[in-house]
Amino acid sequence: MPATTDLKSTDVKRIDLPVEGMSCASCVARVEEGLRKTPGVATAQVNFASERASVAFDARKISVEDLVAAVHGAGYSVPRERLVIPIQGMSCASCVEKVEGALRHTEGVLQASVNLARERATVEYIAGVASPEALRRAIRDAGYEPLSAEEGTVDREAERRARELQHLRTRLVGAALLSVPILWGSLPHMGVDIWTPEILHAWVAQFLLATPVQFWAGWRFYRGLWSALRHGAADMNTLIAVGTSAAYLYSAVATFFPQAFTGSGLQPTVYYETASIIIAFILLGRYLEAQAKGRTSEAIRRLVGLQAKTARVVRDGVEVDVPVEEVGVGDVVVLRPGEKIPVDGLVLAGRSTVDESMITGESMPVEKAEGDEVIGATINKTGTFRFRATKVGRDTALAQIIRLVEEAQGTKAPIQRLADKVAAYFVPAVIGIALLTAGVWLLFGPQPALTYALLNFVAVLIIACPCALGLATPTAIMVGTGRGAEAGILIRGGEALEIAHRITAVVFDKTGTLTRGKPAVTDVVPANGFDEATLLRLVASAERGSEHPIGEAIVAHAQSRGVALADASTFEAVPGHGIEATVDGHQVLAGNAALMARQGIALDGPEARAEALAGEGKTPLLVTVDGQPSGIIGVADTLKPNSREVVAALREMGLQVIMLTGDNRRTAEAIARQVGVDRVLAEVRPDEKAAYIEALKREGHLVAMVGDGINDAPALATSDLGIAIGAGTDVAMESAGIVLIGDDLRGVLSAIALSRRTMRTIKQNLFWAFAYNVALIPVAAGVLYPFTGMLLSPVLAALAMAASSVTVVSNSLRLRAYQPVPG
């Protein structure tokens, strides 16, 4: 372990490095080992599916270039890009130094050189870590103006994958076109009665056709073999290169030196079709796998595609369209119907409805008015409004979502540890089994023993598939977390996914989670000749001067009912009791029983009804007008829509549902009866919530805590799985393992259901990967031959191997069809 594992969190910097050249899980182990051995590296995790290494390191001791060198030292490469940016506004050497400094401090930049005479910066950076947009922003922040770049595309990752697919397609087509005539010419020797051109029977002709397949189409396997050998290791490429080379070289010796078989009792024969078709099939598998792996990150591309390109901002009193990168915090942005909101902000003026489904996953448009928060990339539906930008660039909710998803896709679930351990020893073990197979067939096999030994040796090498082991977990995590993000569910990593499917208890904070978090009028009970409208008008008019949440709730309720309010001529708040006011010449008292007792007012009939309302978890507000009891107004923090439905669904899942609240036990139990939870933890102070979570864990529960992520941060962090709900633009909550952007409680159900389905997919993938190798390697070695006379052809072994990794990735892609609980 590196010496820096005791680093303070403030010393650690994190970076995701793209890694090229990995072909199987053994490669992952090599890259991780190379990075972890580097002094200054705290942790390193490599994701085979996304081809990225997530590294935490001490930036005081090592640089990003040192990490790149460690990856190169392990035999792999980190893709670099070079960009030339024209710059306007430089006038001297200090300008050059300032721009170079700004560029070099940008994450992912390896080298930066500025030429004052040509007014250009040449930057070498890591593709997928830094970007042309980030470089231009750094130059602009330094006080200069970057002009249009000579090079640069928005999606370098997609471009790189497209190049890789094109390269694979070319080699695959070439290998297939050359392998078909080789196979055609070999069919008569296999006992197939078919006409073939005489020239294709010639071994020299087959050699000429097979050689480009072996060393042109199959060059990637030799390159990988050489890289592995230089570092004293073995990987997938080793198995393919050794296996096909054995068949090819044996055939070449039989073609050009048949006399080498004289006296051995062996008949010279060739297996060019075996070597060529194996390479063609494996290239086909790699091509299909690359296509499927590309689709696992489609969610990220779709999220990136949500970003607005331009914004209409007010500059010097004039509305102007500018690139979204030029919007700054504090800018006033103007939105018209149908336009995409470019950045996060607060509404200044106007009203509208906004479709936030692409961010929160909630289908119903949301009303927006002055003071409301808007999220970048959502769509303005009906009205026109202005808002002040509060978060731009990397700080917007969408940018944070993309970053969180990318980080989550770079993590590993604990279940993957077994696969990683197996993969580290897998290839050497397969080579050992293949050599043992060859030895057994040479010593004990029937004649021609060498032929049987060669074919079974090749079959064992080719059928082994560490790729499936390496892809089983990361592809499912990539698709699962990506699909979650599209539904407004941000899963922070593989560990959160795995815990979510094993939790036994869900704890809900009451206020703002199960309930709306603000009081609302639930009952208006007039008495002594008053009607509802009159009672409500007098009390609401009196409460207009109050800043208490209950008073605000009564005023809002009256206004929503269209009740015309009057101005109170006198007003006095009685702390802890209620209010006293004069409305239209009437003395109005509204408060608790203590206020009435203080004023010497006897309560005969209303007390029983007040007790009943209190028993339902409501706050009864006793009202007297001119000294006479006039009615009661019931106020409560009402349940959110779907609270009962969500609690019932969680209980059907076999989970214990617990409510945590600071309310008195009577009120808490009344709310608990309404919502249907199993247990209530009442009268819990905010600083005690974490202790109650610890107590539940000591009872043997695996606990998920659902809260707002702010007041509940300690409890969320203490729980086995923190679920923060209603995050809005504040999605980067460190205390939560799962963040729900929207305020709909059904997101909790969706998060748990998605986690369970993702883990089920991972287990299916791992079962397939292990079962495939455990079952078919012995078959390839020939264990069935003594009983059935059956041997596995190396060509069929290649087809099975190609299909195995494609099967794993395709199974993971089924998660894209997951539909969240309807919202």
N, C-alpha and C positions, 0 to 999 in steps of 0.2 A: 504494500500500500504506500502511496506517496506520503511524504512527510507533511504535506500541507492539508491533510484531512481535518486538522484541528483549527482551520482558518475561521475567523469570525465571519459572519454573513456579510458584514460591510466590506470585507477584503475581497470577496469572491465576485468575479465577473463571469457571465455565462454567454456562450455563443453556440450557434448551430452551424456546423461546417458540412457542406455537401461533399460526399466522397464518391469518387468514380473508381470502377474496376472491381468491385465486390461481386462475387458470383454465387456465394453460398454462406451458410451460417458460420463456417470456419473462418471466412474472411472477417466477419463481424468480430469474432474473438481476437483475431490478430490486430485489428485496428484499435479495439478497446485496450488491449494489452500495451500496444505501442504508446497510446495516449496516456494511460495510467502510470506508465513508467517515467513519463516526462516530469522532472522536478517542477513543482508549482501547480500541477493539476490535482484538483480535489476529487472530481468525479468525471467519468466519461461513459456515455451510453451511446451505442451505435444502433440505428434502426435500418435493417436490411431493406425493408420495403420502400421507405422514403429515401434511402441512400443518404442519410444524414447522421452526423455525430454531434450529440449534445454534450458540451464540455463546460465544466465549472473550473475556473483557474484563478490564480493570484496574479493579477495584471502587473503587480509590482515586481514580480520575479520573472515572468515569461511574457512573450508577446504572441499575438495571433500567428505571426510568421513561424514561431517555434512550434505551434500546434500543427501548422501545415507541414513543417519539416518532419514532425513525428508521424504524420499520416504517410508522407512519402517514404519515410524510413521503414514503414511496415509493408511497403510495396504497392501502395495505392496513391491516388492523386486527388487533389482538391482543385476543381475547375476554377480557373482564373479568367477574368475578362480585362480587356484594356480599353479605355475610353479616352478620347481626346475632346476636351471642352474648350471652346473659345470663350475668353473672359473680357469683359469690358470694364474699364475704370482703373486699371493698374497703372501706376506712374513711376514706381521706383522699386529698389530691391526689397525695401521693407514690406511693400505690398505682396511681393513674391513670397516672402517668409510667412506673412500672415495667411495667405491662401493655402500654402503648403501645410502649415500647422493645422488649419481648419480641416483640410482633407485627411491628413494623417490621423486625426483624432476621431474620424468617422468610423464606426464599427464595420469591420470587414475590409478596410483599405490596407493593402500591403505596402504599396509604394506610391508616392505622389511627387511629381516634378513639374514645376511651372517655368515656362520660358517667357521672359518678359518681352523679348524682341518680337516674338510671334504672338504674344498675348494668348497663350494656350496652356492648359494644364493637361498633362498625361498621367492618368491614374490607372494603377493595376489593383484590382480588387477581387474579392471572392464572390463568385456568382451565387446569388441566392441569399447572401448576407448583406452586402451593400448593394445599392442600385443606382442607376443614373439619376433618379429623382433625389435620392438622399445626398448624392455628391453635389448636385446643383443647389440643394437647400443649404448645404454647408458653405458653399461659396457665397450664396446670398446672405447668410447669417454673418459672414465675415465682412460684409459691406461692399461686395462687388456683384456684377451682373453676369451670370452665365448666359451665353447665347446658345442657339441650337447646336446640339452635339453632332459630331461627324459620325458617331456610332452610338447605337443604343436601342434596345427594344424593351418593351414593358415586361414581357414575360420570358425571362431568360431560361427559367426551368422548363417551360413548355417547348422552347426552341431547342434546348439540349435533348429533351426526350424525343422530339421530332427527328433530330439528327441521328440519334441512336436507332430509332425505328427504321429510318431510311437505310442505314448501314446494315442492319439485320435483314431487311427485306431484300436488299441486293445480294447479300451472301446466300440467303435462303433460296432465292430463285435460281442463282447460279448452281448451287449444290444440287437442287432438285433436277434441273435440266441435264446435268452431267450424270447424276446417279441413275436416272431412268434407263438410258441405254446400257449402263453397266449391269443393272439388274436383268434387263431383257436378255442380254447375252449370257447371263449366268443361269437362266431358268432351265435350259436343257440339262445342265449338270446337276440340277436339283431334282431331276426326274419329271419335270413339267413338259408335257408334249405340246410344244408350240414352235411355230416357225420363227427363226431369228436370222438376221443378216449374218453371213459367214464371218465378216470382219469383226463382229462383236464377240465371236468366240475366241478371238486371238487375245492372249493374255497381255501382249504388248499394247494392244488397243485399249484394253481395260485399264492398264497402268497409266496410259496417257490421259484417259478420262478421269481417273481417280486422283491423280496427283494434284490438279488444281483444287479439287474438293478438299483434299487433306491439308494442303499448305496455304491455300488462299481463303476458301470459305471457313476452314477450321483454324485459321491463324490466331484468332482470339484465344483459343484454348492453349496453344503453345506459348503465347505471350503471358497468359496467366500462369502456366506451368513454370516458366522461367522466373517470373516474379516470385512465386512461392518458393522455388528452389534456392534463390538468392538469399531468402530469409529463413531457410531451414524449416519450411513448413509445407503443408499439402492442403489442397482445397478441391473444389468441384472440377476445376480445370485439369487438375492432376489426374483425376480418374478418367476423364474423357480423353485427354491427350495420350495417356499411357495405353488405355484400352484400344483406341482406334489405331495408334501407331503400331501396336503389337500385330493387329490384323493386317495392316498395310505393309509393314516391313517383312512379315512372314511371306506375304504374297509376292513382294518384290524379289525376295531371295528365290522363291519358286519360279519366278518368271525369268530371271537373268542368270541364276546359278543353280539350275536343277540338279547338277552333279553333287551339290552339297547334301542331297538326300540319299545318294548312292551308298549302299551298304547299311543303311539304317533300317531298311525294311519299310520305309515310309514312301508313299506316293506323293510327289509334289502336287500341290493344289493351291488355289488362290481364293482369297476372301475380300477382294476389292469391293464387292457389293456390300459386304458387312460394314467395312470402315466408312464407305461413302454414305450409305443410307443412315447409319448411326448419326453421322454429322448433320445430315439433312434433317432428321427427326429432332435432334436436339436444338438445332437452329430454329425449327418450327416452334418447339416448346418455348424457347427464349423469346421469340417474336410475340407469341400469344401472351406470354407472361408479362412482357414489357407493355403491351397494349393494356392488359388488365391492371397492372400496377399504376399505369397512367390514370386509369379511371378511379383508383382509390383516392386520389387527391383532387378529384373534380370539385368537391365541396369548397376547397380553398379557392380554386379558380372562379367558381361561381360567386363566392363572397367578394373576391377582388373585383369581379365584373359589376358588382353593385355600386361601386364608387362613382360619384358624379364626376364629370370631366370639367365642368365650368360652374361658376357661381355669379350671380348678379349682385354686386355690392354697391354701397353708396360711398362714393369718393368725391369730396369737395361739393357735396350736395347734388351730385349727378350719379345716376345709375349706370354702371359699366359692367360688362361681362369680362371676367378674368379667369384664368386657369385656377382650378380648385387649390392647387399648391400655393397660390399667392394670397389665399384668404388668411388673415391673421386674427388672433384673439382680439375681441372688441369690435371687429368689423360688423357693420349692419348689413344684413343680407335680405334681399327682397325675394319673396316666393309667390308665384302665380299658380293657378290651378293646373294640375297634371305634371308639375315639375318635381324633380328629385331634390330633396334637401341635401345640400352639399357637405355640411359639417354639423357638429353638435352645437346647440345653443339654447337660449331662452327667448320666448316670444315677447316682443316689445309692444306690438300693436296688431290688431286684426284678429279674425277668428277663422278656423277651418277644421276639417277632419283630415287625419293623416293615416295612411295605410302603413302600419309598422310590422306587418306579418313577416317580411323578409328578415327582420332582425329579432323580433320577440316570439315569432311563431303564432301569435294570436290573430285570428282572422278578421275580427271586427275592427273597423276604422275607429280611431281615438279622437275625441274632441280636443282641440287646442285653442287656448285663449291666452291673454296677457299673463305672463309669469310662468307659463307651462314650459316644460322641457321638450325639445325636439331632438331627434336622433338622425345623424347623417346617414344617407343612403335610403331613407324612407321616402314615401311619395305623398306629396300634398294633393289632396283629392278635390276639394270644392272651393275653398276661399282663398283670399290673398292676405298675406301677413308679412310682417317684418320681424326678424329676430337678430339678437346679438350673438355672434360666434363666441362660444366658451371653450371649445376644444377643437383643435385642427391638427392635420398631419397625423403623426404617430399616436396622438393622444385621443383621437376620436374613438367612439365606441366600436365602430367597424374595424378600425386598425387594431384595437386591442383584442377584438374577437379573433381576427385573423392570426394575430401573434399568439394568443392563448391556444388556438387550435393547432398551430404549427408546433408549439412546445409540447402539447399533449400528444401529438402524433409522433414525437421523438422520444416518448417515454416507453418504459417496459412494464408490463403487468407482472406481479410476482410469480404467476403461473408459468411465465416464460423461462424462469431460472433453470428448470429441469432440462428444457430443450437446449438452452445455452450450454449447459454442462455436457450433454450428450454430443452436441455439435463440435465441441472442442476436441473430442477424441474420435469423432465419427470417421473422418477420411483415413487417418492412419489405421484404424481398425478394419475398414473395408479393404485397404490395400493388403493388410495382413491376411484377411479371409480369402482374398483373391489369390494370393501366393500359395496359401495352404490348399486351396481348391486345385490349383494347377499341379501342385506336388502330389496330392492324393490321386488325381486322375492319371498322372504320369506313372505312378508306382502301381496302382491297382486297377486302372481303367482298362477297358477292352481296346483292341487295336482298331484304328490307328490312335494310340494313346496320346501322341503329341497333338493331334487335331482336336480330340476331345478336351485336352487340357487347355489348349489355346482358346477355344470357343467359350468354355465355361469361365476361364479367367477373364476374358473380355466381358462376358455377360454379367459377372459379379461387379466389375468396375463400373459398367454402364448403368446398371439398374439402380444402384445406390443413389439416393436423392437427399442430400442435406439441404437442398433448396427448399423443399416442402417444410422441413423443420424450421428453417430460418424465417419463412414467410407466414407461418401459421398464426402467430400472435400479432405482429405489427400491421399486417394488412387489415385484420379485423378491427384493430384499434383505430387505424386511419379512417376506415369507412364509418365506423360507429361514431367516433368523435366528430367527424365531418357532418354526418347526418344529424347529429344532435345540434350542432351549431346552426344548421339551417332551420331547426325547429325552436331556436331560442334557448337551447340547453348547452351550456359550456361545461364540458367534462375536462378537468384539468390534467388528466393523465391516466395511465393504465392502472395505477394503484387504486384510484377513486372508482374506476369501472369495476374492478374486482371486488372491492369492499361493498359497493352498492348492491351487488347481487346476493351478498351474504348477510346483510343487516337483519336483525331480529326485532328491533324496536325503533319507532320513529317518534321523535319528540318535537312538538310544535310549540313555538312561542305563541301566546294567544294574541297579544295586541299587534295589529299590523300584519299578522300572518294568517291566523284563522279568522280574525275579524278585520274590519276596514281600517281600524286604527284611529278613528275619530267618531265622536258620539253623533247619534241621529235620533230624532223624535220617533218613538215607536207607538205611543198611546197618548191620546188627548181625552181626558175623562171630565166632562163638565159636571157641576153640581149646583143645587139651589137656584135653578131657573136660568143659568147661563147655558148658551149653546157653544159648540166647538169653535165656531168662527170668532165669536166675541171673546171667549176665553183666550184663544190663541193671539188675537189682535192686541189685547191688553198686555199679556205677558211678553210677547215679542217686542212690542213698543217699549216696554220697560227695560228689556234686555239689550236694546240697541246700544246702550252705553256701556255694556259689559264686555270685557275681553276674555271672559272665561269660556272654555270650549263648549260647555253646556249651553250658555247663553247664545253663542254663535250658532249652535245647532238649531235652537228654537227659532232664531231670526231667519235662518236659511230655510227651515221648514215652512214658516209662514209665507215667505216670499215665493217659494215653489208652489204654494197653494193659491197665490194671487191675492193674499190678504193685504189690504192697504194699511200701512203702519203710520202711527202718529209720533210726534216728538214728545219725550218725557220732559215735563217742566222741572222736575227734581229727580235726582238719582243718587243712590248711595249703595256701594257694595259693602256687604257685611262679611268679612273674611271668614271662611269656613262654614258659613251658614246660608248665604243667598244674597238677594238684593231687595232694596226698598225704593220705590219710585212713585211719582205722581203722573198719571196719564189721563188726559181729558178731565181733569179735576178729581179723578178717583185715586185713592191710595192703594197701591198694588204691592203686595208682598209675595215673593216667590223664593222658596228655599226648603230647608229641612225642618223636621219637627222641633229642633232646638230653637230655630228662628221664631217659630210660632209661639213656643213657650216663653221666649224672651219678651215677646210682645203681649203676652197674656191672652192669647187666642186659644179657645178650647176647640179641640178636634174630636168630633164624635164619629161621624160616618166615614170620612176619608181615610182614617188610620188603617182600617182593615184592608181597603183597596191598595193603599201604599205598601202595606206588608206583603200583599200578594205580588205586586210588581217587583219588589225587592227580591222575593223568592224566585223570580224568573231571571234574576241577574240584571235588572234594570235599576236606574236611579230615579226614584219618585220625587218630583218637584211639587211640593204643596203650594197651592195658590189661594190667597185671600184678597178680596176686594172690599175696601172700606170696612175691614175688620171681620168680614163674614167669609167662611170657607166657601170657595167657588169652584174648586176642581183640582185635578192632579194632571201633571204632564209627565209621562214616562220617557226617559232618555236612556239610550244604551249604545255601546259600541257594537254595532250589528255584525253578524257573520258575513263573510264574503260569499258571493255566489259560489256554489259547488263545494263549499267546505264539508257539508255533510256527505256529499257524494264521494269526495276524495277520501275522507276518513273511512267510510264504509268499504271502498275499493281496497284500501290498504289492509284493512282487517281481513278481507276476503283473500288477500295474498298471504295470509298467515302471520302478519306483522302485528305487534302490540303497538297501539297508538296512545301517546301520552301528551297531555297538555301542561305547559309550564307557564305560570303567570304570577304576577305580583298582587293580583286581586285578593280580597278576603275570600275565605273558603266558601261562603254562602254564594257569592256571585260567581266564583269559579265553577262550583258544582252545577249551578244553573246553566252556564254556558256549555259545560261538559255534557249535560243531558241533551241539550239542543244539537250538539255536533256529533255526539255518539262515541267519544273517546273511551278507552279502557280505564285510564287512570288520570288523576289530576294531582299536580304538584302546585299547591297554592301558597300565597304569601311569601313568594320567593323574591328576595331582593336581587337587583341586577348583578351585584358582585357575588351572589351565591349560586347563580345558574350553573357555572362550570363544576362546582362541587356536587350538585345534584346529578349532573351528567356522569361524573366519576362514580357516584354511588350506583347508578344504573349499570355501569360497566362492571362493577364489582359483583353485581347480581348475576353476571354471566351474559349480559346482553351485548350485542354488537350494535352500537347506537348511531343513528342518523339524526342530526339536529337541524331543524328547518327554522330559519329566522331571517331577519332583514340584512344581516351581514355587518351591521354597524354597532347597534346596541348589544347585539348577541355575539360579537366577535370572539370573546373568550370561550363561550359555550360551544360555538362552531368549531373553534380550534381544538377544544378538549374532546369533542365527540370523535368517534371513529370515522364519520363522514359528515362534513358540514355542507348543508345545502342552503345557499343564500338566494332569497326570492325577491323579485322586484328591483333588480339591480339598475335597470335603465342604462344610463351611459357609464355608470361606475362598475364595469364588469371585472376589473382586475382586483378582486377581493382575495387577499392572500389567505384569509382564515377559512375559506370554503373550498371543498374539493369539487363541488358542482355549483355552478352559478346559473340561475334562471333569470333571463333578462326581463321577461314579462312578469306580471303580477298575478297570473292565473295559477291557482293551486294545483290544477291538473298537470302542470309542468313537473310536479314531484312524482306523480304516477308515471308520466312519460319518461322521466330520467331513470327511474328504477326499472321500468319495463325495457328500455333501451339497453341498460347495463346488463340485465339478465339475458337479453337476446344476443348481445355482443359476446358475453362470456360463454354462452352456449355455442356460438359459432367458433370461438377460440378452441373450446374443448373438442368440437367436431374436427377442426383442422389438425390439432395435435394428435388426436386419435388416428386420423387418416395417415398423417405423416409417420407416426411410430409403427402403426399396423402395416403400412405399405412396406417399409424397410424390413421390419422383423419377419414378415411373411415371405417376401419375394427374394430377398438376398439368399436364403437357403435354397429356394427353388432354382435360382440362377446358378448356384453352386452344384446342383444336380442331386439333391437329396432324394428326389422322387424317382430317379432313374432305376435304382434297384427294384422298386416296387411296380412301377408303371412303364418303365422304358422311356419316360418323357424327359426331354431337355428343353430349356428355354433358349430360343434363338437370341443372339445378341441384338438383332434388329428389333425383335419384339421387346427386348429389355429397354432399348432406346426409346421406343414408342411409349412404354409404360412410364419411364422416367420423365419424359417430356409432359405426359398427361398428369403426373402427380402434382407438380408445382402449379400447373394451370388450374387443376381442380381446387387446390387450396385457395388460390386467389379468387377464383370464380365463386367459391362458397362465401368468401368474405364480402364479395360485391353484392350478394343477396341482401345485405343489410341496407343497401340504398333504398330498398322498397319499404323499409320500416315507416309506419305512419304513427305520429304521436297521438295521444288521447285527444279527440276533437275539442277544439277551443272556440 
